[in-house]
């Protein structure tokens, strides 16, 4: 039921972190994967892992804030695979400063990547889905988008991603296109390493590597008392991209060990 054999998936920001976990989960489920990323060395390393699983992989340099880059990337995917079945809008950034020091550049960058990037990628891929009679879109939001708090630009952009998911699901349902979101919880990724420095006010590598803030959040806030992994998020994406979720759309699924319950 959850097989994706020979389907073609595009994953933005798929080279590392959560994106890499999603890419490998899709490949394990049988999909061929195009990794759309600005970090080409990371994307190429992940592509080799896909190929080692017996699936085809393509690396396309895509900046989700650049419409021409998106068009060129999608054209390359269509030429290589002759179509697209799944789009995972995973590319994301976090602000550069604490909320006390946040500036307009923080807001603009978070919204360009985390929200407008979803809209731009979806707009570029929908015609491919319409040609094939349908498709699946999974937007990677965050539990930070469920409730306002720290990290105002990031959280607001992720709240927008959840709302945009619902709007896209409403608009695209008539074309047999399912649109859902996954809201990851706490994962130790390069993004969280950056947050560790922001929260403690010290970005020195020795400080952020201690994970003190991260681990304290897990113990205080997570009922399952364990951190989430990119693989956990990847498995949720596989489900939402599969026929097992054919009648699910406009939903936001938390993968967070119970931190947010709704």
N, C-alpha and C positions, 0 to 999 in steps of 0.2 A: 504493500500500500504506500510506503514511503520511498519507493524506488524512484530515482531520477535518471535512469539509464538513458544515455545518449541525448539528454537535454542540454541545452547551451545556457550557461549562466554568466552574467557579467557582475563582478563584484568591485565596487570602488573602494580604494584604500585597502586592497586585499593582500598587500605585501607582508604585513606584520601585525602583531597584536590580535585584536578581535577579528580583523579582516582575514588574517591568515587562518585562524580557526574556522571561519566560515568557508573559506575556499577549500580547505582540506575535508571538511564535513560534506560539502557538496560533491567533491570528487569521490569520496568513499561511498556516496549514495549513487554514483554512476554518471554524474554530470561531467561534461567538458566545461572548462572554466576560462574565461577571459578576465585577467587581473588588470583593472584600470587604476593606475596609481602614478603619483609623481616621483615616488622612490623606486627607481628602476632596479637597482641592485637587490633590494628586498623582494620586489615583485618577481624578479628572475629566479631568485633562490626558491621562492614558494612555488613557482611554475615547475621547477624541477621535481619538487615533491609531488605535484599533481601527476606529472608524467610517470614518476616511479610507481604510481598507483594504476597505471595503464590507461589513464585518461589524457585527452588532448588539452594543452594549455596554450594560452596566448597572453603576451604582455603588451599592453598599450599604454603609452604615456598619456594620461588624462588628468587635467586639472579641472575639477568640477566648478571652479569659479570662472572658467574661460569657455565660452560657448563654442568657439572654433575648435578648441582642443577636444571638446566633447564630440562634436560632429565628426572630426577626423578619427577619433577613437572608435566610435560606433561604426563608421564606415569600414574600418579595419577588421572589426569583429564580424561584420556581415560578410565581408569578402572571405574571411578564413573559415567561417562556420555556416554560412548561408542562412543565418537566422538567429534569433535570440528568443529564449523561452522564459528566462528568469532574470530579473534585475534586483540586485541587493545594493541599496544605497547605504554604504557603510562609512564612507570617508567622513572624518570628523576631526575637529580641533577643540582644544580648551583654551580659555583665556590666558593671557600672559601675566596677569597681575591678580592680586587679591581684590576682593570687592572694594576695599577701602582705597585702593589705588587704581581701580579700573578706569580705562579711558575710552574714547570713541573708537579707537582702532580695535580694541578688544571686542566691542559690540559688533562692529562692521565685519570683522574677520569671522567671528563665530556664526553670524547670520549668513554670510556669503557661502561658507562651506557647509554648515550644518543644516541650513534650511533652503536657501536658494539653490544650493547644489543638488538637493533632492529633486526640486521642481525642474531644474534644467536637464538633469539626466533622464528623468521620467518623460519629459517632453520629447527628448530625442529618441527614446526607445519605444514609446507607445505605437508609432507607425509600424514597427517591426512586429509587435504583438498583434496588431490589427490584421496584418497580412497573414498571420498564422492562425487566426481565429481565437486568440486569447493569450494570456500570459500571467505570470506571478511577479509581484513587486513586494519586496520586504525592505522596509526602512528601519535602520538602526537608530533608535531614539535613546532614551536613558530614563532610569527612575528619577533622575534629577529633573526631568520634565514633568513629573507627576505633581510636584509640589514645590513652590518657591522656597528658596533658602539661600545657602551660600552659592557662590559661582553664578552670579546673576546673568551675565551674557550667555554663558554655556547653558544654564538651566532654561532660560527663556527661549533660546533657539531650539532646544530639545522639546519643550512644550509645543512650540510651533510645528515641529516635525510630527508630533502625535496628531495635532489638529489637521495638518496637511494630509496625513495618511487617511483620515476620515473623509476629507473632501475629495481626495483622489479616488477612494473606494466608491463614493457616491457617483462621481462623474464617469468612471470607467467600467462600472459593473455591466452596463449594457453591451460592452465589447468583450465580455467574458474575461475581464482582467481583475484578478484579486489583488487587493492592496492591504497589507498589514504591517504592523511595526513590532519590533522586539525592543524591550527596554532592559538593557543589562544593568546589573547591580554593581558590585565592587569587584573589579578585576585588577590584578597587578600587571599593568601594561606600561609601555613607555609614556602613555598619557598620564597614568596615575603617578609615575615617578615624578613627572613635572608638578602634579598637584601636591605631592608630598612636600616639595620645596616651597610651594606657595603657602600651604597651610602652616608650616613651621617658620616661614620667613627666612629660609636659608636654602639656597639651591646648590650648595656644595654636594658633590657626589657621595661623600661619606654620610652626609645627613639623610639624603633621600633614599639611600640604599637600606636604611635601618627599618623602614616600613612601620614606624611607631604609630603614626596617625592611622594608616591603613588598617593595621592589625587591631587597633583599639576600636575602630568603627565596626569591624567584623564581630568582635566580641560583644559590643554594646548594642548593636542594631540588627544582627542577622540571627533569626531563630535557629537556623541550621548550623550556626557557628562555623561556617566554612566559606572561604572566598569562592567566587565564581571564576570560570575559566573561559577562554575563547572557544574551547570545544563545546562547553555548555550552550553558548550562544549559537554556535554552528548547528547543533542538533535542533534547536528551536527553528532556525531558518530552514533547515531541510524539511521539517514537518510542514511549515507554512508554504513552502514551495512545492509540496507534493500533492498528489491527488487526494490524500487523506484530509487535506484542508480545503477541498474544492468549494465547500459551502461556508467558508469563513472569510469574511472581508471586513475592513474597517476596524479591526481590533488591534489592541496594543498588549502584547504578552510580556509580563515581567519575568525575567530570568535572574533572580536576585536572592534566592534562599529565604524568601519570606520577608524581606526588609519592608517592602511596600505591599500591602494586601488590599485589593479592591475588587 
